[in-house]
Amino acid sequence: MSRVIGIDLGTTNSCVSIIDGGKPVVIPNTGGYKTSPSMFAISQDGKRLVGHLAKRQAITNAVNTVSSSKRLIGRRFDSPELKRAAEYFPYEIVRGENDDARIVISEKTFTCPEIAGIIVREMKRVAEEYLGEPVSECVITVPAYFNDTQRQCTKDAGRIAGLEVLRIINEPTAAALAYGLGREQEEKIAVYDLGGGTFDISILELGDGVVEVLATAGNTFLGGDDFDRRLAEYILHEFKDAEGVDLSGDLMAMQRIKDAAEKAKCDLSSLNTTEINLPFIANDADGARHLNLEVSRETLEGLVVDIVKGTLKSVEQCVNDAGLSPADVDHVVLVGGQTRMPMVQASVSEFFGQRPHKGVNPDEVVAMGAAIQGSVLASDDRDMLLLDVTPFSLGIATFDGHFAKLIDRNTTVPARKSHIFTTTRDDQSAVKIRVLQGDSNVATDNHLLGEFVLADIPQASKGVPEVEVAFDIDANGIVSVSARDLATGKEQSITVNATGTLSEEEIERIIRDNESYDLPTAGK
Ligand code: AMP
């Protein structure tokens, strides 16, 4: 039987792990790195590149290099988050057939699950090279705060990569699994996960082989990228002030500034000041201009303090939802590269009144947890039970535009709730139902998962027909809907037109398209 790999499909970096000798092991790529950039590019000579190879050519080929595409996955083209991303990303983003966001590089249009699939396929290749055997099954992690559409798209990415996705698990839950391995005592832990593009907080209870998520909260559009952006804007502004030159329209200069901002941000986690030197950043009638700027940790902290404070609001909500106070939490685990920033660590320490646990590697622990879950599923290990929750309430839109909740946020999954629908007009033969995820009372403020029509309702006076609709959230956090006419007991087949996900035909077409591309190995 082939082994199940655990994949952390990150916004910035991805990582793959397997269980070897009973312990999770992170697999290095061909270049020896334990994580690979979640980047994909088509080079100027038409080659498809992934991982480090894509990153290395990003400055000179910015428009054809895709980074941070996880920020777009499962989002509608019209969403405000997408508009913000489009302003910042050098590559072109267009509307897809399903109102989803698609990416155009080298005149070819890619869906987001396809790009994610290319990155997953690279992780699969890394694992196969290490194991010397094919791999066919995996567990993939997602931010706990991913909605149904984003989860479906991630599952599709696994299929596109040629893998069966045994389970989608939440990143903080995966981290808790890896943290809890071998620990006997009962404890409540908080996992604070700030990566490149997403933020999650989960409170879990561990003990006796059970890992139970008590509550989760977060923001799928907040992460290290936002810190980089603030610093990049500061650098641009300082350069304009000093030199009178606006570099914002110069793609190559912008890419160099973004890279330098990220590097400076990381340096400032261990240094108090750092130098940014970008020679020949501009050239005009007065000759070449060079960008030289000293940035202090204090300056960076001033630029991002509101973002860090914003995460603590979610932390507070999560602790409240878990029915706890900060002092009830025994340990705090930090996950995601951005938690290396001292101000982030200090803010989390202050909130919980304790220093975070230092025993886990924030870049690797999520993939390790996914591998642990993979081996549990493969061996049907009944000694370990994982109980996760749904991050959002699930419900339907009412006539007057309100949101009627059926399953509350933080309900343990799998969960099922049924609801009886009837007609509001005499002889009405069909009812349209809009399924939403979110927590606002106003229907349109929530995420529309899809809509379906209950048809062939027998003729009757209004209020008489009774159709029972059941809403299911499975262990992956993925929603399905079924319906039954109570008078006849007949199952109603319904198709939910999920917004933002790919159709079966599209997935198959993408799989066929990608079969012909053998990517050069990353990290070489
Ligand atoms: P992840 O999604 O967990 O791979 O986290 C990636 C994010 O962590 C990126 O925004 C990185 O810039 C950021 N990061 C990595 N190392 C550091 C560091 N030493 N200090 C601050 N941020 C970091």
Boltz pocket constraint, residues with backbone or C-beta under 6 A from the ligand:
constraints:
  - pocket:
      binder: B
      contacts: [[A, 10], [A, 11], [A, 12], [A, 13], [A, 194], [A, 195], [A, 196], [A, 197], [A, 223], [A, 224], [A, 225], [A, 262], [A, 265], [A, 266], [A, 267], [A, 269], [A, 335], [A, 336], [A, 337], [A, 338], [A, 339], [A, 340], [A, 341], [A, 362], [A, 363]]
      max_distance: 6.0
